[in-house]
């Protein structure tokens, strides 16, 4: 995956947004549960299926609908 070509102002704003999302309750929950699973290198924990899948597949299929978060009660 290549780096996004953003202006300095846009990159700074994105950094703030991404950090805020990562530190949300849902972001912290995802990090905790993924670390417990200890997926092998090159794999990510998929919260929708409960399995370790390739990073590429996991990032490609995730949506912003919030369906998986609702399933976890978040």
N, C-alpha and C positions, 0 to 999 in steps of 0.2 A: 504494500500500500504506500503510495507516494505522499509526500508532504503537501498539505494544502497551501495554495499560494494566496496568502492573505496579507493585507497591509498591516503595518505595525499596530495601528489602532484596533483593527479587527482581530488580530491575533491576541492582543492583550485582553480584549473583551471576551473572546472565546475561552481563554485561559481561566478567567474569573468564573464564567458560566460552568465550565467543565468541573472546576474545583467545587463549586457550590452543589452541583448534581452528585458528585462523588461522595460528598460529605453528608448528603441527605440520609434519612432513615433507610430508604430503599437501597441507596448506594452502599451504605455500611453493611446492611443485611447481605447483599449480594457478595461483597468482599469476604465477610465472615464465612458464609456457607461455601464459597468457592475455595477458600483456603483449607477448610476442613476436608474437602474431597481430595486434595493433593493430586491434581491431574498431571499426567506426564508432560514433558516439555513439548510445546507446539499445540497443546490442547487447552481449551477453556471449558469451564463448567457451564452447561446450558441449563438454566433454571426452568425452562419450559419442559424439557424432557427428563431432567435429573441425571444426565449422563455427561461424560467428558467427550467433547467433539472438537474438531479442528477449529483453530482460531478463525480461519477464513469463513467457514460455514457459520459459526456462531455470530460473528459480527455482521454477516450479510443478511441473516434472516431475522434479526431482532427488529422490533418495531417500537414505535412510541405510543402504541394504543393503551398500554398499561394493563393488558389482559393478564400477563404473568404476575405482575405485582398484586393484582386483585386476588389471584389464586392464593398467594401467600398472605393475604390479609393486610397488605400495605396500602 
